[in-house]
């Protein structure tokens, strides 16, 4: 029996959603987060260099983060406790879906793993207290090249399903999509 399956295609090329089997009994639960051979059989071959864990209170919104061109990270993300609304925004040069986003609800019970490749801004909203978010990265974090776009930019138009988003000072000062586009792609968005 396969423990990880490719669940569905998303509305944006490059984004992938996987589903892990979760085994539960009276002791608790078990799931396989990563196994190279299993993912390879699903035509997903990525070498990861870093694992991260984020613990958040309800309504904490982190993002929308991306590292500058040449320093981007691909991320395989999932919830291991609680739930998250996870969002990826296409910022790839020349993409037909530039500025479009995809939302996925990740919970400890649904077993989804969401692949966000390089060239996408990423953010998530915690749906419960003590939510634990785990992600594997295919490139190291480079704080001097960290940037992003505003979570509430009108050109991206994400419905986060909250009126009480709690953000860091850094995330409140991220770029508008039009400013990001001009800075990194030298074109203006109306």
C-alpha positions as CSV (number, residue, x, y, z in Angstrom):
1,X,0.0,0.0,0.0
2,X,1.3,3.5,-0.9
3,X,1.4,5.8,2.0
4,X,1.7,8.9,-0.1
5,X,-0.4,9.6,-3.1
6,X,-0.6,12.5,-5.6
7,X,-4.0,14.0,-4.7
8,X,-4.8,16.5,-7.4
9,X,-3.5,19.1,-9.6
10,X,-3.9,22.7,-8.5
11,X,-5.1,25.6,-10.6
12,X,-1.5,26.8,-11.1
13,X,1.2,24.8,-12.9
14,X,4.0,23.6,-10.6
15,X,2.0,23.5,-7.4
16,X,1.3,20.0,-6.2
17,X,-0.9,18.5,-3.5
18,X,-0.1,15.1,-2.0
19,X,-2.1,13.1,0.5
20,X,-0.5,11.0,3.2
21,X,-2.2,8.0,4.8
22,X,-2.7,8.6,8.6
23,X,-2.8,5.5,10.7
24,X,-4.7,5.9,14.0
25,X,-5.3,3.6,16.9
26,X,-5.9,3.8,20.6
27,X,-2.3,5.0,21.1
28,X,-2.5,7.9,18.7
29,X,-1.5,8.3,15.1
30,X,1.4,7.7,12.6
31,X,2.1,9.1,9.2
32,X,5.1,9.2,6.9
33,X,6.0,12.8,6.1
34,X,8.9,12.1,3.7
35,X,10.3,9.1,2.0
36,X,12.5,9.7,-1.1
37,X,11.6,6.5,-3.0
38,X,7.8,7.0,-2.5
39,X,7.9,10.6,-3.8
40,X,10.2,9.6,-6.6
41,X,7.6,7.1,-7.8
42,X,5.2,10.1,-8.0
43,X,7.7,11.9,-10.2
44,X,8.7,14.2,-7.4
45,X,12.5,14.4,-7.0
46,X,13.7,17.1,-4.7
47,X,16.8,17.3,-2.5
48,X,15.9,19.0,0.8
49,X,18.5,20.9,2.8
50,X,16.5,22.4,5.7
51,X,13.5,21.5,7.9
52,X,11.5,24.1,9.8
53,X,8.8,24.0,12.4
54,X,6.5,26.9,13.2
55,X,4.1,27.0,16.2
56,X,1.3,29.6,16.0
57,X,-1.7,30.9,17.9
58,X,-5.1,31.2,16.2
59,X,-5.2,34.0,13.6
60,X,-1.4,34.4,13.3
61,X,-0.7,35.1,9.6
62,X,2.9,34.5,8.4
63,X,3.8,35.7,4.9
64,X,3.6,36.2,2.0
65,X,7.3,35.4,1.9
66,X,9.7,34.8,-0.9
67,X,13.5,35.1,-1.2
68,X,14.9,37.3,-4.0
69,X,15.5,35.8,-7.4
70,X,18.6,33.5,-7.3
71,X,17.9,32.7,-3.6
72,X,14.4,31.2,-3.8
73,X,13.2,28.2,-1.8
74,X,10.9,25.4,-2.8
75,X,8.9,24.2,0.2
76,X,6.9,21.0,1.0
77,X,4.5,22.0,3.8
78,X,2.0,20.3,6.1
79,X,0.2,20.6,9.4
80,X,1.0,18.2,12.2
81,X,-1.2,19.8,14.8
82,X,-4.2,22.0,14.3
83,X,-5.0,23.6,11.0
84,X,-3.8,26.2,8.5
85,X,-5.0,28.1,5.5
86,X,-2.0,27.8,3.3
87,X,-1.5,30.2,0.3
88,X,1.0,30.2,-2.6
89,X,1.2,33.2,-5.0
90,X,2.8,32.8,-8.4
91,X,5.6,35.4,-8.9
92,X,7.5,33.6,-11.6
93,X,8.8,35.8,-14.4
94,X,6.7,35.3,-17.6
95,X,4.2,33.0,-16.0
96,X,0.6,33.0,-17.4
97,X,-0.7,32.9,-13.8
98,X,1.6,35.6,-12.4
99,X,-0.1,37.2,-9.4
100,X,-2.6,34.4,-9.1
101,X,-2.9,32.4,-5.9
102,X,-3.9,28.9,-4.7
103,X,-5.3,28.2,-1.2
104,X,-5.2,24.8,0.5
105,X,-6.5,24.0,4.0
106,X,-3.9,21.8,5.8
107,X,-4.9,20.0,9.0
108,X,-3.5,17.3,11.2
109,X,-6.4,15.1,10.0
110,X,-6.5,15.6,6.2
111,X,-3.0,14.4,5.5
112,X,-2.3,16.9,2.8
113,X,1.3,18.0,1.9
114,X,1.5,21.0,-0.4
115,X,4.5,21.6,-2.7
116,X,5.3,25.2,-3.4
117,X,8.2,25.4,-5.9
118,X,10.7,28.2,-6.3
119,X,9.2,31.4,-7.7
120,X,6.1,31.5,-5.4
121,X,5.4,33.7,-2.4
122,X,4.1,31.6,0.5
123,X,2.0,32.4,3.6
124,X,-0.3,30.7,6.0
125,X,-2.9,31.5,8.6
126,X,-3.2,29.5,11.8
127,X,-6.8,28.3,12.3
128,X,-6.3,27.2,15.9
129,X,-4.1,27.8,19.0
130,X,-1.0,25.7,19.2
131,X,-1.0,24.8,15.5
132,X,2.3,23.2,14.4
133,X,3.4,23.7,10.8
134,X,6.3,21.7,9.3
135,X,8.1,22.4,6.1
136,X,11.1,21.1,4.2
137,X,13.1,23.5,2.0
138,X,15.2,22.8,-1.0
139,X,17.5,25.8,-0.4
140,X,18.8,27.5,2.8
141,X,17.2,30.5,4.4
142,X,19.1,33.7,3.3
143,X,17.8,36.5,5.6
144,X,19.6,39.2,3.6
145,X,17.6,38.2,0.5
146,X,14.2,37.8,2.3
147,X,11.3,39.7,0.9
148,X,7.6,39.2,0.1
149,X,4.3,40.7,-0.9
150,X,1.5,42.1,1.3
151,X,-1.0,39.5,2.5
152,X,-3.9,41.8,1.8
153,X,-2.8,43.3,-1.6
154,X,-5.8,44.1,-3.7
155,X,-4.2,42.7,-6.9
156,X,-3.9,39.3,-5.3
157,X,-7.3,39.4,-3.6
158,X,-6.9,36.5,-1.1
159,X,-9.9,35.8,1.2
160,X,-8.1,34.8,4.4
161,X,-11.4,34.1,6.2
162,X,-10.4,36.3,9.1
163,X,-10.7,39.9,10.3
164,X,-8.2,39.5,13.1
165,X,-5.0,38.6,11.4
166,X,-2.0,38.9,13.7
167,X,1.2,39.9,11.8
168,X,4.8,40.6,12.5
169,X,6.1,44.1,12.0
170,X,8.1,42.8,9.0
171,X,5.1,41.2,7.4
172,X,3.1,44.4,7.7
173,X,5.8,46.2,5.6
174,X,6.2,43.8,2.7
175,X,5.8,45.1,-0.9
176,X,2.7,45.6,-2.9
177,X,2.5,43.2,-5.8
178,X,3.0,46.1,-8.2
179,X,6.2,47.3,-6.3
180,X,7.5,43.7,-6.2
181,X,6.9,43.3,-9.9
182,X,8.7,46.6,-10.7
183,X,11.6,45.9,-8.4
184,X,12.3,42.3,-9.6
185,X,10.9,42.3,-13.1
186,X,11.2,46.0,-14.1
187,X,7.5,46.2,-15.2
188,X,4.6,48.0,-13.7
189,X,1.2,46.5,-12.8
190,X,-1.7,48.9,-13.2
